[in-house]
Amino acid sequence: MPVKTIMLVCNAGMSTSMLVNKMNQVVEKENKEYTIFAVSSSRVQEEIASKNIDLILLGPQIRYMEDSIKSQVGDVPVHVIDMLDYGTMNAAHVLQTVEDYIMKDDTNE
């Protein structure tokens, strides 16, 4: 599987940055091939234009922006991170969910 690029989005990009750090630790430990980073919701269009994003994960606090972000990103899948996983910073489970999304999205192509 080629490297997948995952963008996490929240209001300011700060709380998702903590989750990104934990996710990257799991990725490194398990030798997975992901590029994961966080941005604020105001930078979504800029990042989509400059990078090849495979999946966007929204912090649960901006769930209300899901439709708006989907309209900005074309065919890039957008999903909301589970509130419990986000609150507990359960990076391993978020990554498992990512893999489920990617496998589902890859089979739908």
C-alpha positions as CSV (number, residue, x, y, z in Angstrom):
1,M,0.0,0.0,0.0
2,P,1.5,3.4,-0.9
3,V,1.9,6.1,1.7
4,K,-1.4,7.6,2.6
5,T,-1.7,11.3,3.7
6,I,-4.2,12.0,6.5
7,M,-5.1,15.5,7.4
8,L,-6.8,16.2,10.8
9,V,-8.8,19.4,11.1
10,C,-10.0,21.3,14.2
11,N,-10.8,24.9,15.0
12,A,-7.2,26.0,15.7
13,G,-5.3,22.8,14.8
14,M,-3.9,22.5,18.4
15,S,-5.9,19.7,20.0
16,T,-5.6,17.7,16.8
17,S,-1.8,18.3,16.9
18,M,-1.6,16.3,20.1
19,L,-3.5,13.4,18.6
20,V,-1.3,13.6,15.4
21,N,1.8,13.2,17.7
22,K,0.3,10.1,19.3
23,M,-0.8,8.7,15.9
24,N,2.7,9.2,14.5
25,Q,4.2,7.4,17.5
26,V,1.9,4.4,16.7
27,V,2.7,4.6,13.0
28,E,6.4,4.6,13.7
29,K,6.2,1.7,16.2
30,E,4.1,-0.4,13.8
31,N,6.0,0.6,10.6
32,K,2.9,1.9,8.9
33,E,3.2,4.2,5.9
34,Y,1.1,7.3,6.7
35,T,1.9,11.0,6.6
36,I,-0.3,12.6,9.3
37,F,-0.7,16.3,10.0
38,A,-3.1,18.8,11.6
39,V,-4.4,22.1,10.4
40,S,-7.0,24.6,11.4
41,S,-10.3,24.6,9.6
42,S,-9.4,27.9,7.9
43,R,-6.5,26.2,6.1
44,V,-8.4,23.2,4.6
45,Q,-8.6,24.6,1.0
46,E,-5.0,25.7,1.0
47,E,-3.8,22.3,2.1
48,I,-6.0,20.5,-0.4
49,A,-4.6,22.6,-3.2
50,S,-1.0,22.0,-2.2
51,K,-0.9,18.4,-1.1
52,N,-2.3,15.0,-2.2
53,I,-4.6,14.3,0.7
54,D,-6.1,10.8,0.9
55,L,-8.4,11.3,4.0
56,I,-9.6,14.1,6.2
57,L,-10.5,13.6,9.8
58,L,-12.5,16.3,11.6
59,G,-12.2,16.9,15.4
60,P,-15.6,16.2,16.9
61,Q,-15.9,19.8,18.0
62,I,-16.2,20.9,14.4
63,R,-18.6,18.1,13.4
64,Y,-21.0,20.9,12.4
65,M,-18.6,21.9,9.6
66,E,-18.6,18.5,7.9
67,D,-20.8,19.4,5.0
68,S,-19.0,22.7,4.4
69,I,-15.6,21.0,4.3
70,K,-16.9,18.2,2.1
71,S,-18.0,20.8,-0.4
72,Q,-14.5,22.3,-0.4
73,V,-12.5,19.1,-0.9
74,G,-14.0,17.4,-3.9
75,D,-13.8,13.6,-3.7
76,V,-11.5,13.4,-0.7
77,P,-13.2,11.4,2.0
78,V,-14.1,13.3,5.1
79,H,-15.0,11.6,8.4
80,V,-15.5,12.8,12.0
81,I,-13.2,11.4,14.7
82,D,-15.1,9.5,17.4
83,M,-15.6,11.7,20.4
84,L,-14.4,9.1,22.9
85,D,-11.3,8.3,20.9
86,Y,-10.6,12.0,20.5
87,G,-11.2,12.8,24.2
88,T,-8.9,10.0,25.4
89,M,-6.4,10.5,22.6
90,N,-6.7,6.9,21.6
91,A,-4.4,7.1,18.6
92,A,-4.3,3.3,18.0
93,H,-8.1,3.1,17.6
94,V,-8.2,6.3,15.5
95,L,-5.6,4.6,13.2
96,Q,-7.6,1.4,13.1
97,T,-10.7,3.5,12.0
98,V,-8.5,5.2,9.4
99,E,-7.6,1.9,8.0
100,D,-11.2,0.8,7.9
101,Y,-12.1,4.0,6.0
102,I,-9.2,3.6,3.5
103,M,-10.1,0.0,2.8
104,K,-13.8,0.9,2.4
105,D,-12.9,3.9,0.1
106,D,-10.4,1.8,-1.9
107,T,-13.0,-0.8,-2.6
108,N,-15.5,1.8,-3.7
109,E,-13.3,3.2,-6.5
